[in-house]
Amino acid sequence: MATREIGIIINGATGRMGATQHLKGLMAIRAEGGLPLKNGDRLVPSPLLVGRDKGRIEALARENGGLRCTTDVHAAIAGPDPVFMDCAATGGRAALVREAIAAGKHIHVEKPTAGSVDEAVELARLANRAGVKHGVIQDKLFLPGFAKLLALKQGGFFGRIIAARIDAGSWVFDGTEQGQPCQRPSWNYRRADGGGLALDMMAHWRYMLDRLAAPVVRVTSQLGTAIPKRVDEAGQRYDVDVEDTVHALLTLEGGGMATVSNSWATRVRRDDTMCVQIDGTGGSAVAGRNRCFVQEAAKTPETFFGAAQPGGMDFMAQWTEVSDPGPHTNPYRRCWELFLRHLGEDAPYVPTLLEGAKAVQLAELVYRSHAEARWLEVPALRA
Ligand SMILES: NC(=O)c1ccc[n+]([C@@H]2O[C@H](COP(=O)([O-])OP(=O)(O)OC[C@H]3O[C@@H](n4cnc5c(N)ncnc54)[C@H](O)[C@@H]3O)[C@@H](O)[C@H]2O)c1
């Protein structure tokens, strides 16, 4: 039994995802003495932090017990660490992944993997050709609520799936309201830096629909920019050149229908900021990030006439909560554990860069269907 350190370059380590998710998850594994593999060896993550601001990256390295750090991402990629994670702003990702593949790194990156489907497929192809292992973060199915939905799907609860509905979003302050800073970085609202709600969030809705309901085969959409001017991190007003609202209609394999209603300019009156409902002949289920409720076909109450009675009906009381198997591991840590197993013991890793490309593909089709005001087919992708 051996303990092996594995060097992991984290580009964008001081960002929200870098610091609060990826680094934290890896440090938790490290603090436990590494990930135990099947053969008894332990794989201990050894992060190399990369960021643009010397002071901030050095401070983060110090706070984590004196980790290695640099402001030179190219030197990090040219160095000996075998794994490359990019969780910096989306716009720079594809070029860095290309460089990292050429340097023989295994790739594990945030979504979306690239700004266009052609580029995203090319990355998957290059990684396959180079023989490196690769993956993209798909964290949402590890959230307790959506994990329960996935278990219902896998257990055949829904019967024939009729529809899926994703209702997501919340109010993102524009930087001028009630002294509230904008909760999202300004690059999210600039096309050149990889911003845009569709590019950001279709990356999640693609695998959620594909796996919780059925593969997406057709899409049409309307996009909008509800708040056209915002205030950035330096207090400067800037013009938003991307959408902050997406409505998509989708057809699923087998004939099911799906809707995605996603906005950064909506106020929440539902169970969670992200809600997914699946309707099937066997029953329906609704989940937020943590809780999941079901209504079986055999227990479905009459509501067509009943709701019209004085006093109406308590629809919420007609659902049964799925029990929680907790405690739960942080979803990003789960992604890392599976990827480290993929590296250390060749266990399968489902969300490869090709899966990442499928997500970019759906975003691209959403943009095109809006621009061309028509339905578009979702062609199969091959790396
Ligand atoms: N898996 C998820 O659910 C999830 C959630 C949020 C964000 N993300 C993805 O993670 C990545 C980072 O998002 P975040 O919310 O942590 O962003 P963030 O702005 O908090 O962090 C981005 C990091 O990138 C660096 N950076 C590099 N080039 C930049 C540029 N041109 N402009 C601004 N910053 C730049 C910043 O210094 C910062 O360290 C994005 O690709 C995003 O799509 C994924």
The ligand as an ORCA input file, in Angstrom:
! r2SCAN-3c Opt
* xyz 0 1
  N     -20.490     23.883    -12.118
  C     -21.214     24.943    -11.803
  O     -22.333     24.858    -11.344
  C     -20.634     26.314    -11.978
  C     -21.145     27.377    -11.239
  C     -20.583     28.645    -11.434
  C     -19.580     28.815    -12.365
  N     -19.124     27.755    -13.078
  C     -18.066     27.902    -14.077
  O     -16.842     28.101    -13.395
  C     -16.044     29.066    -14.059
  C     -15.697     30.195    -13.088
  O     -16.869     30.822    -12.625
  P     -16.887     31.666    -11.267
  O     -18.305     31.930    -10.971
  O     -16.024     31.013    -10.264
  O     -16.217     33.033    -11.756
  P     -15.277     34.051    -10.933
  O     -15.349     35.345    -11.686
  O     -15.606     34.040     -9.487
  O     -13.841     33.431    -11.086
  C     -13.190     33.482    -12.317
  C     -11.691     33.408    -12.140
  O     -11.140     33.572    -13.448
  C     -10.134     34.571    -13.456
  N     -10.210     35.223    -14.774
  C      -9.464     34.848    -15.816
  N      -9.766     35.603    -16.886
  C     -10.714     36.466    -16.522
  C     -11.428     37.495    -17.217
  N     -11.197     37.769    -18.506
  N     -12.359     38.185    -16.531
  C     -12.609     37.896    -15.218
  N     -11.942     36.933    -14.527
  C     -11.014     36.211    -15.174
  C     -10.456     35.468    -12.278
  O      -9.288     36.058    -11.784
  C     -11.081     34.503    -11.282
  O     -10.083     33.914    -10.477
  C     -16.858     29.496    -15.291
  O     -16.452     28.764    -16.401
  C     -18.280     29.137    -14.946
  O     -19.064     28.837    -16.070
  C     -19.636     26.522    -12.894
*
